[in-house]
Amino acid sequence: KKHRYRIEKQTSWAGVLADKILDSADDVFMHIRRGLKGLPTSSELRKFVKRGGTMVIETEKPVVLVLGSGWGAHSLLKVVDTEKYDVICVSPSNAFLFAPMLPGSAVGTVEFRSLLEPVRLANQFVSYFEASCESIDPVGKVAKCVSAIEDQGAGEEMKQRKFEIPYDALIIAVGEKPASFGVPGVEDYTYYL
C-alpha cells in the first residue's frame, strides 16, 4: 500500500487536443453567429445619463467592465458573449500590442502595423472608452473614469471629462510596468521594448 491517496486519471494528450479544437470551433461559430444576427454595435449600446456632475452609463443587460487592453483583456474581448452581457472596455491605449515581436519591428524585419490590433476590431460589439479608471467602488460596483481625450472647447476645470460606469462583473487586466531593478539612470536613458 504505497499509494494511500487516489490519484485522478490525467487527461490524455488526445483529449486535451480535442478540447482545444472544440473550444476554437465554438469561438469561430460564435463570431459567425454574431455577424449573421447583427447585434447592436457598441455605439448603440451606450446610454449616458447625467447624475450630479458626472455622466453615468446605463444599460439593460448585465455589464462586464474590462480595464486594460493587454493580453488578458484582448483574449477575453475576442470571445466574450455579447449577447448575454454589455461589455465595456476602458483603457488609455486603444490597441493591443503584440510585444514579443517588437524587437523584430525595431530592426525592420516585421512591419509595426502587424503588431497592433485596435480594441474596436477585436470585437465590434464591445463598447470602448479611451480613458483611465481613477477609482473603483467594489461595494457600490461603480468605476470612476477620466477620459484620456481632453475637451478643447471647455474651461480649465472641464478639460478632462469624468464619467462613471456601474458594473456587474469587473475584469482588471491593466498589465504591468517594466522594472528598472533600481539601477540608476535606466528610466532616463532606456527605451523599453
Salt bridges, closest charged atoms under 4 A:
GLU58 OE2 - ARG51 NH2 2.56
GLU83 OE2 - ARG33 NE 3.37
GLU83 OE1 - LYS37 NZ 3.48
GLU111 OE2 - ARG113 NE 3.11
GLU117 OE1 - HIS74 NE2 2.96
GLU117 OE2 - LYS78 NZ 3.20
ASP151 OD2 - ARG161 NH2 3.23
